[in-house]
Amino acid sequence: MIEHVSTKAINALKTINVSQTEKSPSTSEITKSFGEYLNNALNDVSALEADVHKKNDLYLAGQVDATEVLIAASQSQLSLQLTSEIRNKVVAAYQEIMRIQI
């Protein structure tokens, strides 16, 4: 999952990165690209959770091995923990910015 996220991060940075000969992207373009990246990452977390539920149902029907269910559950748990920690860091950064006196 970490490799999957880092690959997406690199692709998102490639879309933001512009050579010096071209005009630099506007702030709204960068924000839109970053927003799309976050939306895709959250959709991936949601897809992992749905996969766990599907594999759990297949396990109950006797079509999937228990190890596959455990692996899918672990991947889903790790991605949710990563998402929660990223949210915590963003909230902490926002609170720090709000404490800055102008």
C-alpha positions in Angstrom: 0.0 0.0 0.0 2.8 2.4 0.8 4.4 1.8 -2.6 1.0 2.4 -4.2 0.6 5.8 -2.4 4.1 6.9 -3.1 3.6 6.2 -6.8 0.5 8.3 -6.9 2.3 11.0 -5.0 5.1 11.0 -7.7 2.5 11.1 -10.5 0.7 14.0 -8.8 4.0 15.9 -8.5 4.8 15.3 -12.1 1.5 17.0 -13.1 2.4 19.9 -10.9 6.0 20.1 -12.0 6.6 22.4 -15.0 9.8 23.0 -16.8 11.3 26.5 -16.7 10.6 27.2 -20.4 6.8 26.9 -19.8 4.8 29.3 -17.6 4.4 28.2 -14.0 1.0 26.8 -13.0 -1.4 29.1 -11.1 -2.3 28.5 -7.5 -5.7 27.3 -8.5 -4.2 24.7 -10.8 -1.9 23.4 -8.1 -4.7 23.3 -5.5 -7.0 21.5 -8.0 -4.3 18.9 -8.7 -3.6 18.4 -5.0 -7.3 18.1 -4.3 -7.7 15.5 -7.0 -4.7 13.6 -5.5 -6.3 13.6 -2.1 -9.7 12.6 -3.5 -8.0 9.6 -5.4 -6.2 8.6 -2.2 -9.5 8.6 -0.2 -11.2 6.6 -2.9 -8.4 4.0 -2.7 -8.9 3.7 1.0 -12.6 3.2 0.5 -11.9 0.6 -2.2 -9.6 -1.3 0.2 -12.4 -1.3 2.8 -14.9 -2.6 0.3 -12.5 -5.3 -0.7 -12.2 -6.5 2.9 -16.0 -6.7 3.1 -16.2 -8.6 -0.2 -13.5 -11.1 0.9 -15.1 -11.5 4.3 -18.4 -12.5 2.6 -16.5 -14.9 0.3 -14.7 -16.4 3.3 -18.1 -17.0 5.0 -19.2 -18.8 1.8 -16.1 -20.9 1.8 -14.6 -19.5 -1.4 -11.6 -17.6 0.0 -8.8 -18.7 2.4 -8.6 -17.0 5.8 -5.1 -15.6 5.1 -6.5 -13.6 2.2 -9.1 -12.0 4.5 -6.4 -11.3 7.1 -4.1 -9.7 4.5 -6.8 -7.6 3.1 -7.9 -6.5 6.6 -4.3 -5.5 7.5 -3.9 -3.5 4.3 -7.2 -1.7 4.9 -6.3 -1.0 8.5 -2.8 0.4 7.6 -4.3 2.6 4.9 -6.9 3.9 7.3 -4.2 4.6 9.9 -2.1 6.4 7.4 -5.1 8.5 6.3 -5.9 9.4 10.0 -2.3 10.4 10.7 -2.2 12.6 7.6 -5.5 14.2 8.7 -4.0 14.8 12.1 -0.9 16.5 10.6 -3.0 18.7 8.4 -5.1 19.8 11.3 -2.0 20.5 13.4 -0.5 22.5 10.6 -3.7 24.5 10.2 -3.8 25.2 14.0 -0.2 26.4 13.8 -1.0 28.7 11.0 -3.9 30.1 12.9 -1.7 30.9 15.9 0.6 33.0 13.8 0.2 36.7 14.7 0.1 39.1 11.8 
